[in-house]
Amino acid sequence: MKFIHTLVFFYLLTVVACTDQPNTLQLENIPTHHVHLQPLNLENAPLFPKGCCTIDSLLVIFDPKDKEGFLSFYKGEQLQKRYGSIGNGPNDFVRPRFLTNGKSVDTPDAIQIGESDAFYTLPMDIMQTFTAKTDMKRTDIPEELSPYNYIVWDTDSLLVLNQTGNYQLTFFDKTTQQVEQKNYFQPLASTDGASDFCYATQIYDAYYSSNGQTLAIAYKNRKLIEILSPSGERLNQLYFPGYDYNDGKMSLHNDNLELSEEARTFFTFTAVSQGDYFFLCWDDTKKNIREGKARNLIYHTDAMGQVKQIFQLDKCISYFCLNANRLYAIGLTEDTDLQIYQAELSSF
């Protein structure tokens, strides 16, 4: 009888251990499309582009270092207008941020520009007339929510953002002024003893976005994506093959994360189009990325993270946006210069 009890106990331990292992995605049957990126020879192209979006037929490029016009509007390859000065005047921006990577506000014909204490909605009639900063719709960021990195969700009643601190997401109830902060990371044996700050800002460094239905967290150091409800409940976890590749290559030094040379960078950007997510994945070492040798993948999912298709790019990019079936991207040339690219996604 004692032997039987021992077998039952061992079986229960095995079941528990197995259920603790996450289910990794099966990607063998997901269609993969090879995408050739072609240079887009823009007139007076921005020197240090850090983002892009499309509004109707216009391509908008964001360059936070251009003090005389950090937003450039193009029709085809022709520059139509520049907007946004950096400075301390009434219509200037001190540290402009580009907030059109996700769908934080339902503004299909406007652009969001962030500041440290607020963000502004720039209507597209900017193309016909000058729009003063003081005339734009302003959404204040409460002092307790600053500094922020990403504005993930904004409605009349709820503001969700990522801050530099001990928590991954902060949920601000505009009606009650209540703040709720949440974490979704799991402690790792290789970084035993790490602080919540180290986990939230380094170990589980992430890109945060929203498609207007759900929220997404795409991790830089783990090949893992989480899909959340607007109130913060976890709806889905996408564990890609090799999701834990970096776990054994992480260590702590003076309470800060250290990664070995063999460690890989995974997700660093998310774009949104027609309610779907597009996650940019490097899956390569920092050395290869710096030298322009990496070739990105883009994972196309629905609002719940179900993978629909994979795009294999032939160049190294950092930012991109979509307009119907056209991809615009900011990436590196073979000489490691910045270049604007375009491609047709016939399968989109």
C-alpha positions in Angstrom: 0.0 0.0 0.0 2.9 2.3 0.8 4.3 1.7 -2.6 1.0 2.6 -4.3 0.8 5.9 -2.3 4.3 6.7 -3.4 3.4 6.1 -7.0 0.2 8.3 -6.7 2.3 11.0 -5.1 4.9 10.9 -7.8 2.2 11.0 -10.5 0.6 14.1 -8.9 4.0 15.8 -8.8 4.5 15.0 -12.5 1.0 16.3 -13.4 1.7 19.6 -11.6 5.1 20.0 -13.2 3.7 19.4 -16.6 0.8 21.9 -16.1 3.4 24.5 -15.1 5.0 24.3 -18.5 3.5 26.9 -20.9 2.2 25.7 -24.3 4.4 27.1 -27.0 2.9 28.2 -30.4 3.0 25.8 -33.3 4.1 27.9 -36.2 4.9 25.2 -38.8 1.5 25.7 -40.5 1.4 29.5 -40.3 2.0 31.0 -43.8 5.3 32.8 -44.1 5.7 35.5 -46.8 9.1 36.9 -47.9 9.0 40.7 -48.2 11.5 42.7 -50.3 11.8 46.3 -49.0 12.6 48.9 -51.6 14.1 52.4 -50.8 11.7 55.3 -50.8 13.5 58.4 -52.0 11.8 61.0 -50.1 12.3 64.7 -50.8 14.3 66.3 -47.9 14.0 63.1 -45.9 14.4 63.4 -42.1 17.8 62.6 -40.8 16.9 60.8 -37.6 13.4 59.3 -38.2 11.9 57.6 -35.1 8.4 56.7 -36.2 5.9 56.9 -39.0 2.2 56.7 -39.7 -0.2 57.1 -42.6 -3.2 59.4 -42.7 -5.3 58.8 -45.8 -2.8 59.1 -48.6 -0.2 60.9 -46.6 2.9 59.3 -45.0 4.0 61.1 -41.8 7.6 60.8 -40.6 8.6 61.7 -37.0 12.0 63.1 -36.3 12.4 64.3 -32.7 15.7 66.0 -33.4 14.3 68.3 -36.1 13.6 71.6 -34.2 11.9 73.3 -37.1 9.5 70.6 -38.1 9.6 67.2 -36.3 6.6 66.0 -38.4 7.1 65.6 -42.2 4.1 65.0 -44.4 4.6 63.2 -47.8 2.4 62.5 -50.7 4.3 59.9 -52.7 7.9 61.0 -52.4 7.1 64.7 -52.4 7.3 66.7 -49.2 4.0 68.5 -48.6 4.6 70.2 -45.3 6.5 70.2 -42.0 5.0 70.8 -38.6 6.1 71.2 -35.0 8.8 73.3 -33.6 10.9 72.3 -30.5 11.5 75.1 -27.9 9.8 76.9 -25.1 7.4 79.1 -26.9 3.6 78.9 -26.6 3.3 76.8 -29.7 6.5 74.8 -29.2 7.0 71.3 -27.9 9.8 70.7 -25.3 10.2 66.9 -25.8 7.7 65.7 -28.4 6.7 62.1 -28.5 5.0 60.2 -31.3 1.8 58.5 -30.1 0.4 56.9 -33.2 2.0 53.5 -33.0 -1.1 52.1 -31.3 -4.7 53.1 -31.1 -4.7 55.0 -27.8 -7.4 57.4 -29.0 -10.0 56.8 -31.7 -8.8 59.5 -34.1 -8.5 58.1 -37.6 -7.8 61.5 -39.2 -5.6 63.0 -36.5 -2.1 62.6 -34.9 -1.3 62.5 -31.2 1.8 64.4 -30.0 3.0 63.7 -26.5 4.6 65.9 -23.9 5.7 65.0 -20.4 2.5 66.3 -18.8 0.0 65.9 -21.6 -0.6 64.8 -25.1 -2.2 66.8 -27.9 -4.5 65.8 -30.8 -3.4 67.4 -34.1 -6.2 67.4 -36.7 -5.3 66.9 -40.3 -6.5 70.3 -41.4 -2.9 71.1 -40.5 -2.4 70.6 -44.2 -4.5 73.6 -45.0 -3.7 75.9 -42.2 -1.3 76.4 -39.2 -2.7 74.8 -36.0 -1.5 76.4 -32.8 -0.6 74.1 -29.9 -3.0 76.1 -27.7 -5.9 75.4 -30.1 -5.4 71.6 -30.0 -7.3 69.2 -27.8 -5.2 68.6 -24.7 -5.3 65.5 -22.5 -3.6 66.1 -19.2 -1.4 63.5 -17.6 -1.8 63.6 -13.8 1.3 64.4 -11.9 1.4 61.0 -10.2 1.5 59.3 -13.6 4.6 61.0 -14.8 7.1 60.1 -16.2 5.4 57.8 -18.7 6.8 55.8 -21.5 3.7 54.6 -23.4 0.1 55.7 -23.4 -1.7 52.5 -24.1 -5.4 53.3 -23.6 -7.4 56.5 -23.2 -11.1 57.0 -22.9 -13.4 59.4 -21.0 -13.2 57.2 -17.9 -9.9 55.3 -18.1 -6.2 56.0 -18.8 -3.7 53.2 -19.1 0.0 53.8 -19.4 3.5 52.4 -18.7 5.7 54.3 -16.4 9.3 54.0 -15.3 8.9 52.3 -12.0 8.1 49.1 -10.2 5.0 48.3 -12.2 4.4 47.4 -15.8 1.1 49.1 -16.3 -0.8 51.8 -14.4 -4.6 52.1 -14.6 -6.0 55.5 -13.8 -9.8 55.8 -13.2 -10.6 59.3 -14.3 -13.9 59.3 -12.4 -12.6 58.4 -9.0 -9.0 59.5 -9.5 -7.9 56.1 -8.3 -4.6 54.5 -9.4 -4.1 50.8 -9.8 -0.8 49.4 -10.7 -0.2 45.9 -12.1 2.6 43.5 -13.0 2.5 40.5 -15.2 6.0 39.1 -15.1 7.1 35.9 -13.5 10.3 35.7 -11.4 13.2 33.8 -13.1 15.7 31.6 -11.3 18.6 33.2 -13.2 17.8 36.6 -11.7 16.8 35.5 -8.2 16.6 38.4 -5.9 15.9 41.1 -8.6 13.7 44.0 -7.5 10.4 44.7 -9.0 12.0 47.8 -10.7 14.6 45.6 -12.3 11.9 43.2 -13.5 9.6 45.8 -14.9 12.2 48.0 -16.6 15.0 45.6 -17.6 14.4 41.9 -17.4 10.9 42.2 -18.8 11.6 45.3 -20.9 8.7 45.5 -23.3 6.8 47.4 -25.9 3.2 48.3 -25.0 0.3 49.0 -27.4 -3.4 48.8 -28.0 -5.7 48.2 -30.9 -8.7 49.8 -29.4 -10.1 46.4 -28.2 -7.3 44.8 -26.2 -3.9 45.7 -24.8 -0.6 44.1 -25.7 2.8 43.6 -24.1 5.6 42.4 -26.3 8.8 41.5 -24.5 12.3 42.5 -25.6 14.2 39.8 -23.7 11.7 36.9 -23.8 9.9 35.7 -27.0 6.5 36.2 -25.3 3.5 38.4 -25.9 0.6 39.0 -23.5 -2.9 40.1 -24.5 -4.9 42.0 -21.8 -8.3 43.4 -21.4 -8.6 47.2 -20.9 -9.1 46.7 -17.2 -5.9 44.6 -17.0 -7.1 41.0 -16.9 -4.8 38.6 -18.8 -6.6 37.2 -21.8 -3.9 35.3 -23.6 -0.2 34.5 -23.4 1.7 33.7 -26.6 4.9 31.6 -25.9 6.9 31.4 -29.1 9.4 28.6 -29.6 12.6 29.5 -27.7 10.7 32.0 -25.6 13.1 31.3 -22.7 16.3 31.4 -24.8 17.7 34.3 -22.7 16.8 33.0 -19.3 20.1 31.3 -18.8 22.0 34.2 -20.3 20.7 36.7 -17.7 22.4 37.7 -14.5 22.4 40.5 -12.0 25.3 42.9 -11.3 24.7 45.6 -8.7 21.0 44.9 -8.9 21.0 45.6 -12.7 20.5 43.1 -15.5 23.4 41.8 -17.5 23.0 39.8 -20.7 25.7 37.7 -22.2 26.9 38.3 -25.8 24.9 35.4 -27.0 21.6 36.8 -25.7 19.0 37.8 -28.3 16.7 40.7 -28.7 13.1 39.8 -29.5 10.2 42.2 -29.7 10.8 46.0 -30.0 7.8 47.5 -31.8 4.1 47.0 -32.5 2.0 48.5 -35.2 -1.8 48.4 -35.4 -3.9 48.1 -38.6 -7.6 47.4 -38.9 -7.8 46.0 -35.4 -4.9 43.6 -35.8 -1.5 43.7 -34.2 1.9 43.5 -36.1 4.8 42.6 -33.8 8.4 43.3 -34.9 10.7 40.5 -33.9 14.5 40.5 -34.2 15.5 37.1 -32.8 19.1 38.0 -33.1 22.1 39.3 -31.1 22.8 42.9 -30.4 26.1 42.7 -32.4 24.3 41.5 -35.5 21.6 44.2 -35.0 24.2 47.0 -34.7 26.0 45.8 -37.8 22.8 45.7 -39.8 23.0 41.9 -40.3 19.7 41.0 -38.6 16.6 40.3 -40.7 13.3 41.1 -39.0 10.1 39.0 -38.8 6.7 40.6 -38.4 4.1 38.5 -36.7 0.6 39.4 -37.7 -2.1 38.5 -35.1 -5.7 39.3 -34.5 -6.9 41.3 -31.4 -6.5 38.2 -29.2 -3.0 37.3 -30.4 -3.9 34.5 -32.7 -1.1 34.4 -35.3 -2.4 34.8 -38.8 0.8 35.0 -40.8 4.5 35.8 -40.7 6.4 38.3 -42.8 10.1 37.7 -43.3 11.8 40.9 -44.2 15.0 41.1 -46.2 16.4 44.1 -44.3 16.8 45.3 -40.8 14.2 47.8 -39.7 13.2 49.5 -36.4 9.8 51.2 -37.0 7.0 50.6 -39.5 3.4 51.5 -40.3 0.8 50.1 -42.6 -1.7 51.6 -45.1 -4.0 49.0 -46.5 -1.6 46.5 -48.0 1.4 48.8 -48.1 4.2 48.6 -45.6 6.4 51.7 -44.8 9.5 51.1 -42.7 12.5 52.9 -41.2 15.6 50.8 -41.3 19.3 50.5 -41.9 21.2 50.3 -45.2 24.2 48.1 -45.7 26.3 51.2 -44.7 24.2 51.4 -41.5 22.6 54.7 -42.6 18.9 55.3 -41.9 16.5 54.8 -44.8 12.8 54.8 -45.5 11.5 51.7 -47.2 8.3 50.5 -48.7 6.8 47.2 -49.8 3.6 45.7 -51.0 2.1 43.0 -48.8 0.0 41.2 -51.3 -1.1 38.6 -48.7 -2.4 41.2 -46.2 
